[in-house]
Amino acid sequence: MIDQKFLTQEEMLEYLEKIGIKKSKSWAEHARFNRRGPKFVRFGGHVRTTVKYIDEWVESCIKEGASHD
C-alpha cells in the first residue's frame, strides 16, 4: 500500500510557500514541461507530486547552488 499523499499542483505550491519558496502557477507548469521542477506522476489526466519528490527537488537545488560557489 502507498503511504504517501499525492498533491495537486495547487497543494504543491502551498507546500513550497510554507517552506519559504514562493512560486507561481505558470512556473509550476513550465517547470513540469521542461522537467526542471519536482518529479510528478500522472493519474489519467491529473498531474500529482509528493512531499518526498518536492523535498528531493529542493535538496538538489541546494546542492546545485553550493557547487557553483
HTML snippet that shows the backbone in 3Dmol.js (N, CA, C, O; Angstrom):
<script src="https://3Dmol.org/build/3Dmol-min.js"></script>
<div id="view" style="width:600px;height:400px;position:relative"></div>
<script>
const pdb = `
ATOM      1  N   MET A   1       0.837  -1.192   0.000  1.00  0.00           N
ATOM      2  CA  MET A   1       0.000   0.000   0.000  1.00  0.00           C
ATOM      3  C   MET A   1       0.879   1.252   0.000  1.00  0.00           C
ATOM      4  O   MET A   1       1.921   1.276   0.654  1.00  0.00           O
ATOM      5  N   ILE A   2       0.473   2.266  -0.714  1.00  0.00           N
ATOM      6  CA  ILE A   2       1.198   3.526  -0.785  1.00  0.00           C
ATOM      7  C   ILE A   2       0.854   4.353   0.449  1.00  0.00           C
ATOM      8  O   ILE A   2      -0.318   4.579   0.748  1.00  0.00           O
ATOM      9  N   ASP A   3       1.899   4.810   1.174  1.00  0.00           N
ATOM     10  CA  ASP A   3       1.657   5.559   2.407  1.00  0.00           C
ATOM     11  C   ASP A   3       1.970   7.054   2.261  1.00  0.00           C
ATOM     12  O   ASP A   3       2.197   7.743   3.255  1.00  0.00           O
ATOM     13  N   GLN A   4       1.979   7.539   1.039  1.00  0.00           N
ATOM     14  CA  GLN A   4       2.238   8.959   0.837  1.00  0.00           C
ATOM     15  C   GLN A   4       1.057   9.611   0.130  1.00  0.00           C
ATOM     16  O   GLN A   4       0.366   8.980  -0.670  1.00  0.00           O
ATOM     17  N   LYS A   5       0.841  10.877   0.438  1.00  0.00           N
ATOM     18  CA  LYS A   5      -0.260  11.607  -0.171  1.00  0.00           C
ATOM     19  C   LYS A   5       0.217  12.244  -1.471  1.00  0.00           C
ATOM     20  O   LYS A   5       1.305  12.818  -1.521  1.00  0.00           O
ATOM     21  N   PHE A   6      -0.576  12.147  -2.501  1.00  0.00           N
ATOM     22  CA  PHE A   6      -0.265  12.792  -3.767  1.00  0.00           C
ATOM     23  C   PHE A   6      -0.902  14.168  -3.777  1.00  0.00           C
ATOM     24  O   PHE A   6      -2.099  14.310  -3.529  1.00  0.00           O
ATOM     25  N   LEU A   7      -0.094  15.184  -4.065  1.00  0.00           N
ATOM     26  CA  LEU A   7      -0.528  16.571  -4.017  1.00  0.00           C
ATOM     27  C   LEU A   7      -0.884  17.095  -5.401  1.00  0.00           C
ATOM     28  O   LEU A   7      -0.251  16.736  -6.395  1.00  0.00           O
ATOM     29  N   THR A   8      -1.891  17.938  -5.455  1.00  0.00           N
ATOM     30  CA  THR A   8      -2.212  18.644  -6.693  1.00  0.00           C
ATOM     31  C   THR A   8      -1.181  19.749  -6.899  1.00  0.00           C
ATOM     32  O   THR A   8      -0.366  20.016  -6.016  1.00  0.00           O
ATOM     33  N   GLN A   9      -1.217  20.378  -8.044  1.00  0.00           N
ATOM     34  CA  GLN A   9      -0.293  21.482  -8.314  1.00  0.00           C
ATOM     35  C   GLN A   9      -0.490  22.598  -7.287  1.00  0.00           C
ATOM     36  O   GLN A   9       0.480  23.166  -6.786  1.00  0.00           O
ATOM     37  N   GLU A  10      -1.737  22.905  -6.980  1.00  0.00           N
ATOM     38  CA  GLU A  10      -2.035  23.964  -6.006  1.00  0.00           C
ATOM     39  C   GLU A  10      -1.490  23.603  -4.624  1.00  0.00           C
ATOM     40  O   GLU A  10      -0.923  24.456  -3.940  1.00  0.00           O
ATOM     41  N   GLU A  11      -1.660  22.348  -4.210  1.00  0.00           N
ATOM     42  CA  GLU A  11      -1.131  21.901  -2.918  1.00  0.00           C
ATOM     43  C   GLU A  11       0.393  21.945  -2.905  1.00  0.00           C
ATOM     44  O   GLU A  11       1.000  22.276  -1.885  1.00  0.00           O
ATOM     45  N   MET A  12       1.018  21.610  -4.047  1.00  0.00           N
ATOM     46  CA  MET A  12       2.472  21.690  -4.154  1.00  0.00           C
ATOM     47  C   MET A  12       2.932  23.131  -3.950  1.00  0.00           C
ATOM     48  O   MET A  12       3.879  23.379  -3.204  1.00  0.00           O
ATOM     49  N   LEU A  13       2.265  24.083  -4.610  1.00  0.00           N
ATOM     50  CA  LEU A  13       2.636  25.489  -4.481  1.00  0.00           C
ATOM     51  C   LEU A  13       2.442  25.982  -3.048  1.00  0.00           C
ATOM     52  O   LEU A  13       3.245  26.773  -2.552  1.00  0.00           O
ATOM     53  N   GLU A  14       1.386  25.523  -2.383  1.00  0.00           N
ATOM     54  CA  GLU A  14       1.153  25.881  -0.977  1.00  0.00           C
ATOM     55  C   GLU A  14       2.256  25.311  -0.091  1.00  0.00           C
ATOM     56  O   GLU A  14       2.739  25.997   0.809  1.00  0.00           O
ATOM     57  N   TYR A  15       2.657  24.074  -0.335  1.00  0.00           N
ATOM     58  CA  TYR A  15       3.724  23.457   0.450  1.00  0.00           C
ATOM     59  C   TYR A  15       5.036  24.216   0.249  1.00  0.00           C
ATOM     60  O   TYR A  15       5.743  24.504   1.214  1.00  0.00           O
ATOM     61  N   LEU A  16       5.359  24.539  -0.999  1.00  0.00           N
ATOM     62  CA  LEU A  16       6.584  25.296  -1.267  1.00  0.00           C
ATOM     63  C   LEU A  16       6.551  26.644  -0.551  1.00  0.00           C
ATOM     64  O   LEU A  16       7.556  27.067   0.020  1.00  0.00           O
ATOM     65  N   GLU A  17       5.409  27.315  -0.579  1.00  0.00           N
ATOM     66  CA  GLU A  17       5.306  28.605   0.098  1.00  0.00           C
ATOM     67  C   GLU A  17       5.493  28.451   1.603  1.00  0.00           C
ATOM     68  O   GLU A  17       6.110  29.298   2.248  1.00  0.00           O
ATOM     69  N   LYS A  18       4.953  27.362   2.159  1.00  0.00           N
ATOM     70  CA  LYS A  18       5.084  27.109   3.589  1.00  0.00           C
ATOM     71  C   LYS A  18       6.552  26.931   3.993  1.00  0.00           C
ATOM     72  O   LYS A  18       6.933  27.290   5.108  1.00  0.00           O
ATOM     73  N   ILE A  19       7.374  26.381   3.100  1.00  0.00           N
ATOM     74  CA  ILE A  19       8.789  26.197   3.429  1.00  0.00           C
ATOM     75  C   ILE A  19       9.649  27.358   2.917  1.00  0.00           C
ATOM     76  O   ILE A  19      10.877  27.285   2.938  1.00  0.00           O
ATOM     77  N   GLY A  20       8.989  28.430   2.456  1.00  0.00           N
ATOM     78  CA  GLY A  20       9.703  29.653   2.105  1.00  0.00           C
ATOM     79  C   GLY A  20      10.061  29.830   0.643  1.00  0.00           C
ATOM     80  O   GLY A  20      10.897  30.669   0.309  1.00  0.00           O
ATOM     81  N   ILE A  21       9.444  29.055  -0.231  1.00  0.00           N
ATOM     82  CA  ILE A  21       9.730  29.154  -1.668  1.00  0.00           C
ATOM     83  C   ILE A  21       8.440  29.540  -2.379  1.00  0.00           C
ATOM     84  O   ILE A  21       7.545  28.713  -2.546  1.00  0.00           O
ATOM     85  N   LYS A  22       8.349  30.796  -2.796  1.00  0.00           N
ATOM     86  CA  LYS A  22       7.134  31.294  -3.460  1.00  0.00           C
ATOM     87  C   LYS A  22       7.276  31.098  -4.966  1.00  0.00           C
ATOM     88  O   LYS A  22       8.185  31.654  -5.582  1.00  0.00           O
ATOM     89  N   LYS A  23       6.396  30.324  -5.549  1.00  0.00           N
ATOM     90  CA  LYS A  23       6.383  30.080  -6.991  1.00  0.00           C
ATOM     91  C   LYS A  23       4.968  30.279  -7.517  1.00  0.00           C
ATOM     92  O   LYS A  23       3.992  30.149  -6.778  1.00  0.00           O
ATOM     93  N   SER A  24       4.872  30.596  -8.798  1.00  0.00           N
ATOM     94  CA  SER A  24       3.562  30.830  -9.426  1.00  0.00           C
ATOM     95  C   SER A  24       3.059  29.569 -10.127  1.00  0.00           C
ATOM     96  O   SER A  24       3.797  28.604 -10.326  1.00  0.00           O
ATOM     97  N   LYS A  25       1.794  29.612 -10.489  1.00  0.00           N
ATOM     98  CA  LYS A  25       1.189  28.505 -11.234  1.00  0.00           C
ATOM     99  C   LYS A  25       1.880  28.338 -12.588  1.00  0.00           C
ATOM    100  O   LYS A  25       2.115  27.214 -13.030  1.00  0.00           O
ATOM    101  N   SER A  26       2.206  29.457 -13.247  1.00  0.00           N
ATOM    102  CA  SER A  26       2.872  29.345 -14.549  1.00  0.00           C
ATOM    103  C   SER A  26       4.275  28.755 -14.401  1.00  0.00           C
ATOM    104  O   SER A  26       4.728  28.011 -15.271  1.00  0.00           O
ATOM    105  N   TRP A  27       4.970  29.083 -13.298  1.00  0.00           N
ATOM    106  CA  TRP A  27       6.280  28.462 -13.056  1.00  0.00           C
ATOM    107  C   TRP A  27       6.117  26.951 -12.954  1.00  0.00           C
ATOM    108  O   TRP A  27       6.884  26.200 -13.556  1.00  0.00           O
ATOM    109  N   ALA A  28       5.116  26.502 -12.192  1.00  0.00           N
ATOM    110  CA  ALA A  28       4.896  25.067 -11.988  1.00  0.00           C
ATOM    111  C   ALA A  28       4.651  24.360 -13.318  1.00  0.00           C
ATOM    112  O   ALA A  28       5.182  23.275 -13.557  1.00  0.00           O
ATOM    113  N   GLU A  29       3.852  24.971 -14.174  1.00  0.00           N
ATOM    114  CA  GLU A  29       3.558  24.357 -15.468  1.00  0.00           C
ATOM    115  C   GLU A  29       4.802  24.311 -16.354  1.00  0.00           C
ATOM    116  O   GLU A  29       5.057  23.295 -17.000  1.00  0.00           O
ATOM    117  N   HIS A  30       5.573  25.384 -16.396  1.00  0.00           N
ATOM    118  CA  HIS A  30       6.803  25.400 -17.205  1.00  0.00           C
ATOM    119  C   HIS A  30       7.851  24.458 -16.638  1.00  0.00           C
ATOM    120  O   HIS A  30       8.536  23.764 -17.389  1.00  0.00           O
ATOM    121  N   ALA A  31       7.982  24.429 -15.311  1.00  0.00           N
ATOM    122  CA  ALA A  31       8.969  23.537 -14.684  1.00  0.00           C
ATOM    123  C   ALA A  31       8.637  22.076 -14.976  1.00  0.00           C
ATOM    124  O   ALA A  31       9.530  21.269 -15.232  1.00  0.00           O
ATOM    125  N   ARG A  32       7.360  21.746 -14.938  1.00  0.00           N
ATOM    126  CA  ARG A  32       6.957  20.366 -15.232  1.00  0.00           C
ATOM    127  C   ARG A  32       7.215  20.043 -16.702  1.00  0.00           C
ATOM    128  O   ARG A  32       7.738  18.974 -17.016  1.00  0.00           O
ATOM    129  N   PHE A  33       6.856  20.950 -17.600  1.00  0.00           N
ATOM    130  CA  PHE A  33       7.049  20.735 -19.032  1.00  0.00           C
ATOM    131  C   PHE A  33       8.527  20.578 -19.378  1.00  0.00           C
ATOM    132  O   PHE A  33       8.886  19.739 -20.205  1.00  0.00           O
ATOM    133  N   ASN A  34       9.385  21.383 -18.749  1.00  0.00           N
ATOM    134  CA  ASN A  34      10.821  21.338 -19.026  1.00  0.00           C
ATOM    135  C   ASN A  34      11.587  20.394 -18.106  1.00  0.00           C
ATOM    136  O   ASN A  34      12.815  20.326 -18.164  1.00  0.00           O
ATOM    137  N   ARG A  35      10.867  19.669 -17.261  1.00  0.00           N
ATOM    138  CA  ARG A  35      11.458  18.728 -16.298  1.00  0.00           C
ATOM    139  C   ARG A  35      12.514  19.394 -15.417  1.00  0.00           C
ATOM    140  O   ARG A  35      13.594  18.846 -15.197  1.00  0.00           O
ATOM    141  N   ARG A  36      12.183  20.578 -14.922  1.00  0.00           N
ATOM    142  CA  ARG A  36      13.092  21.322 -14.054  1.00  0.00           C
ATOM    143  C   ARG A  36      12.543  21.454 -12.640  1.00  0.00           C
ATOM    144  O   ARG A  36      13.204  22.023 -11.771  1.00  0.00           O
ATOM    145  N   GLY A  37      11.359  20.942 -12.401  1.00  0.00           N
ATOM    146  CA  GLY A  37      10.750  21.031 -11.075  1.00  0.00           C
ATOM    147  C   GLY A  37      10.718  19.673 -10.411  1.00  0.00           C
ATOM    148  O   GLY A  37      11.409  18.749 -10.842  1.00  0.00           O
ATOM    149  N   PRO A  38       9.917  19.545  -9.359  1.00  0.00           N
ATOM    150  CA  PRO A  38       9.786  18.251  -8.679  1.00  0.00           C
ATOM    151  C   PRO A  38       9.260  17.168  -9.622  1.00  0.00           C
ATOM    152  O   PRO A  38       8.527  17.463 -10.567  1.00  0.00           O
ATOM    153  N   LYS A  39       9.635  15.923  -9.362  1.00  0.00           N
ATOM    154  CA  LYS A  39       9.089  14.806 -10.144  1.00  0.00           C
ATOM    155  C   LYS A  39       7.571  14.781  -9.967  1.00  0.00           C
ATOM    156  O   LYS A  39       7.035  15.269  -8.971  1.00  0.00           O
ATOM    157  N   PHE A  40       6.911  14.214 -10.935  1.00  0.00           N
ATOM    158  CA  PHE A  40       5.459  14.107 -10.865  1.00  0.00           C
ATOM    159  C   PHE A  40       5.020  12.801 -11.499  1.00  0.00           C
ATOM    160  O   PHE A  40       5.774  12.154 -12.226  1.00  0.00           O
ATOM    161  N   VAL A  41       3.798  12.436 -11.210  1.00  0.00           N
ATOM    162  CA  VAL A  41       3.187  11.253 -11.818  1.00  0.00           C
ATOM    163  C   VAL A  41       1.854  11.690 -12.414  1.00  0.00           C
ATOM    164  O   VAL A  41       1.280  12.702 -12.011  1.00  0.00           O
ATOM    165  N   ARG A  42       1.380  10.924 -13.364  1.00  0.00           N
ATOM    166  CA  ARG A  42       0.079  11.192 -13.986  1.00  0.00           C
ATOM    167  C   ARG A  42      -0.897  10.077 -13.618  1.00  0.00           C
ATOM    168  O   ARG A  42      -0.579   8.891 -13.693  1.00  0.00           O
ATOM    169  N   PHE A  43      -2.082  10.495 -13.221  1.00  0.00           N
ATOM    170  CA  PHE A  43      -3.188   9.571 -12.987  1.00  0.00           C
ATOM    171  C   PHE A  43      -4.277   9.990 -13.955  1.00  0.00           C
ATOM    172  O   PHE A  43      -5.017  10.939 -13.693  1.00  0.00           O
ATOM    173  N   GLY A  44      -4.377   9.292 -15.062  1.00  0.00           N
ATOM    174  CA  GLY A  44      -5.322   9.713 -16.090  1.00  0.00           C
ATOM    175  C   GLY A  44      -4.896  11.073 -16.600  1.00  0.00           C
ATOM    176  O   GLY A  44      -3.769  11.223 -17.071  1.00  0.00           O
ATOM    177  N   GLY A  45      -5.750  12.051 -16.523  1.00  0.00           N
ATOM    178  CA  GLY A  45      -5.416  13.400 -16.951  1.00  0.00           C
ATOM    179  C   GLY A  45      -4.921  14.299 -15.826  1.00  0.00           C
ATOM    180  O   GLY A  45      -4.742  15.501 -16.024  1.00  0.00           O
ATOM    181  N   HIS A  46      -4.700  13.726 -14.647  1.00  0.00           N
ATOM    182  CA  HIS A  46      -4.304  14.510 -13.486  1.00  0.00           C
ATOM    183  C   HIS A  46      -2.813  14.373 -13.201  1.00  0.00           C
ATOM    184  O   HIS A  46      -2.256  13.278 -13.278  1.00  0.00           O
ATOM    185  N   VAL A  47      -2.177  15.483 -12.873  1.00  0.00           N
ATOM    186  CA  VAL A  47      -0.759  15.507 -12.534  1.00  0.00           C
ATOM    187  C   VAL A  47      -0.649  15.645 -11.023  1.00  0.00           C
ATOM    188  O   VAL A  47      -1.306  16.496 -10.423  1.00  0.00           O
ATOM    189  N   ARG A  48       0.182  14.808 -10.409  1.00  0.00           N
ATOM    190  CA  ARG A  48       0.349  14.826  -8.958  1.00  0.00           C
ATOM    191  C   ARG A  48       1.826  14.690  -8.607  1.00  0.00           C
ATOM    192  O   ARG A  48       2.620  14.171  -9.391  1.00  0.00           O
ATOM    193  N   THR A  49       2.179  15.167  -7.413  1.00  0.00           N
ATOM    194  CA  THR A  49       3.526  15.005  -6.883  1.00  0.00           C
ATOM    195  C   THR A  49       3.398  14.659  -5.408  1.00  0.00           C
ATOM    196  O   THR A  49       2.291  14.625  -4.872  1.00  0.00           O
ATOM    197  N   THR A  50       4.521  14.402  -4.751  1.00  0.00           N
ATOM    198  CA  THR A  50       4.515  14.079  -3.328  1.00  0.00           C
ATOM    199  C   THR A  50       5.455  15.018  -2.589  1.00  0.00           C
ATOM    200  O   THR A  50       6.301  15.672  -3.198  1.00  0.00           O
ATOM    201  N   VAL A  51       5.301  15.077  -1.277  1.00  0.00           N
ATOM    202  CA  VAL A  51       6.213  15.879  -0.453  1.00  0.00           C
ATOM    203  C   VAL A  51       7.633  15.362  -0.623  1.00  0.00           C
ATOM    204  O   VAL A  51       8.578  16.150  -0.664  1.00  0.00           O
ATOM    205  N   LYS A  52       7.793  14.052  -0.722  1.00  0.00           N
ATOM    206  CA  LYS A  52       9.121  13.470  -0.910  1.00  0.00           C
ATOM    207  C   LYS A  52       9.762  13.989  -2.200  1.00  0.00           C
ATOM    208  O   LYS A  52      10.929  14.383  -2.191  1.00  0.00           O
ATOM    209  N   TYR A  53       9.024  13.994  -3.293  1.00  0.00           N
ATOM    210  CA  TYR A  53       9.550  14.493  -4.567  1.00  0.00           C
ATOM    211  C   TYR A  53       9.912  15.977  -4.475  1.00  0.00           C
ATOM    212  O   TYR A  53      10.926  16.411  -5.022  1.00  0.00           O
ATOM    213  N   ILE A  54       9.078  16.744  -3.782  1.00  0.00           N
ATOM    214  CA  ILE A  54       9.351  18.174  -3.632  1.00  0.00           C
ATOM    215  C   ILE A  54      10.618  18.385  -2.811  1.00  0.00           C
ATOM    216  O   ILE A  54      11.477  19.186  -3.181  1.00  0.00           O
ATOM    217  N   ASP A  55      10.731  17.667  -1.697  1.00  0.00           N
ATOM    218  CA  ASP A  55      11.916  17.793  -0.844  1.00  0.00           C
ATOM    219  C   ASP A  55      13.184  17.375  -1.580  1.00  0.00           C
ATOM    220  O   ASP A  55      14.226  18.011  -1.421  1.00  0.00           O
ATOM    221  N   GLU A  56      13.110  16.315  -2.383  1.00  0.00           N
ATOM    222  CA  GLU A  56      14.268  15.893  -3.183  1.00  0.00           C
ATOM    223  C   GLU A  56      14.666  16.986  -4.168  1.00  0.00           C
ATOM    224  O   GLU A  56      15.856  17.234  -4.367  1.00  0.00           O
ATOM    225  N   TRP A  57      13.686  17.641  -4.786  1.00  0.00           N
ATOM    226  CA  TRP A  57      13.968  18.714  -5.737  1.00  0.00           C
ATOM    227  C   TRP A  57      14.627  19.893  -5.032  1.00  0.00           C
ATOM    228  O   TRP A  57      15.592  20.459  -5.544  1.00  0.00           O
ATOM    229  N   VAL A  58      14.111  20.267  -3.859  1.00  0.00           N
ATOM    230  CA  VAL A  58      14.697  21.370  -3.093  1.00  0.00           C
ATOM    231  C   VAL A  58      16.141  21.042  -2.738  1.00  0.00           C
ATOM    232  O   VAL A  58      17.024  21.886  -2.894  1.00  0.00           O
ATOM    233  N   GLU A  59      16.391  19.820  -2.262  1.00  0.00           N
ATOM    234  CA  GLU A  59      17.756  19.406  -1.915  1.00  0.00           C
ATOM    235  C   GLU A  59      18.683  19.477  -3.123  1.00  0.00           C
ATOM    236  O   GLU A  59      19.826  19.918  -3.000  1.00  0.00           O
ATOM    237  N   SER A  60      18.201  19.045  -4.292  1.00  0.00           N
ATOM    238  CA  SER A  60      19.048  19.081  -5.490  1.00  0.00           C
ATOM    239  C   SER A  60      19.359  20.521  -5.887  1.00  0.00           C
ATOM    240  O   SER A  60      20.449  20.803  -6.384  1.00  0.00           O
ATOM    241  N   CYS A  61      18.414  21.433  -5.672  1.00  0.00           N
ATOM    242  CA  CYS A  61      18.670  22.851  -5.969  1.00  0.00           C
ATOM    243  C   CYS A  61      19.702  23.420  -5.011  1.00  0.00           C
ATOM    244  O   CYS A  61      20.547  24.218  -5.415  1.00  0.00           O
ATOM    245  N   ILE A  62      19.644  23.018  -3.745  1.00  0.00           N
ATOM    246  CA  ILE A  62      20.608  23.499  -2.760  1.00  0.00           C
ATOM    247  C   ILE A  62      21.995  22.989  -3.114  1.00  0.00           C
ATOM    248  O   ILE A  62      22.963  23.749  -3.076  1.00  0.00           O
ATOM    249  N   LYS A  63      22.103  21.708  -3.459  1.00  0.00           N
ATOM    250  CA  LYS A  63      23.397  21.132  -3.838  1.00  0.00           C
ATOM    251  C   LYS A  63      23.947  21.799  -5.093  1.00  0.00           C
ATOM    252  O   LYS A  63      25.142  22.084  -5.175  1.00  0.00           O
ATOM    253  N   GLU A  64      23.076  22.049  -6.073  1.00  0.00           N
ATOM    254  CA  GLU A  64      23.490  22.684  -7.309  1.00  0.00           C
ATOM    255  C   GLU A  64      24.010  24.093  -7.034  1.00  0.00           C
ATOM    256  O   GLU A  64      25.017  24.510  -7.607  1.00  0.00           O
ATOM    257  N   GLY A  65      23.330  24.818  -6.164  1.00  0.00           N
ATOM    258  CA  GLY A  65      23.749  26.156  -5.800  1.00  0.00           C
ATOM    259  C   GLY A  65      25.086  26.164  -5.063  1.00  0.00           C
ATOM    260  O   GLY A  65      25.918  27.046  -5.276  1.00  0.00           O
ATOM    261  N   ALA A  66      25.281  25.169  -4.192  1.00  0.00           N
ATOM    262  CA  ALA A  66      26.535  25.075  -3.444  1.00  0.00           C
ATOM    263  C   ALA A  66      27.706  24.734  -4.340  1.00  0.00           C
ATOM    264  O   ALA A  66      28.830  25.154  -4.063  1.00  0.00           O
ATOM    265  N   SER A  67      27.480  23.992  -5.395  1.00  0.00           N
ATOM    266  CA  SER A  67      28.570  23.592  -6.286  1.00  0.00           C
ATOM    267  C   SER A  67      29.043  24.760  -7.155  1.00  0.00           C
ATOM    268  O   SER A  67      30.135  24.712  -7.722  1.00  0.00           O
ATOM    269  N   HIS A  68      28.225  25.805  -7.257  1.00  0.00           N
ATOM    270  CA  HIS A  68      28.598  26.977  -8.051  1.00  0.00           C
ATOM    271  C   HIS A  68      29.431  27.971  -7.246  1.00  0.00           C
ATOM    272  O   HIS A  68      29.969  28.925  -7.808  1.00  0.00           O
ATOM    273  N   ASP A  69      29.542  27.757  -5.937  1.00  0.00           N
ATOM    274  CA  ASP A  69      30.316  28.681  -5.088  1.00  0.00           C
ATOM    275  C   ASP A  69      31.809  28.449  -5.217  1.00  0.00           C
ATOM    276  O   ASP A  69      32.598  29.140  -4.573  1.00  0.00           O
TER     277      ASP A  69
END
`;
const viewer = $3Dmol.createViewer("view");
viewer.addModel(pdb, "pdb");
viewer.setStyle({}, {cartoon: {color: "spectrum"}});
viewer.zoomTo();
viewer.render();
</script>
